[in-house]
Amino acid sequence: MIEAAKRHSENYWIKDFDPRARITRWTHIRKLALIFEIDRGMISEAEACSVHGISTDELAEWRLRIANYGVDAIKATKQPWRRGE
């Protein structure tokens, strides 16, 4: 997970991400940045979920999608792997 975030941090603003700031629109980069900050120990998973109003299941789903399909899998677009759900 951290390796994927590192690759994206070179091109995007993950380095400037504040994991405690209120987010109103979750882009795939913001999702990745939050996971990156959790993995780095900058914020706990419980605190991240509480601050952002997301469930631990939703966070786990983001992690699973990244692990199985890559960073593009957490984009908010129609995704082919959802057809079977």
ABEGO torsion letter per residue (X at the ends): XAAAAAAAAAABAAAABBAABBBABBBAAAAAAAAAAAAAGABBAAAAAAAAGBBAAAAAAAAAAAAAAEAAAABBBBBAAAAAX
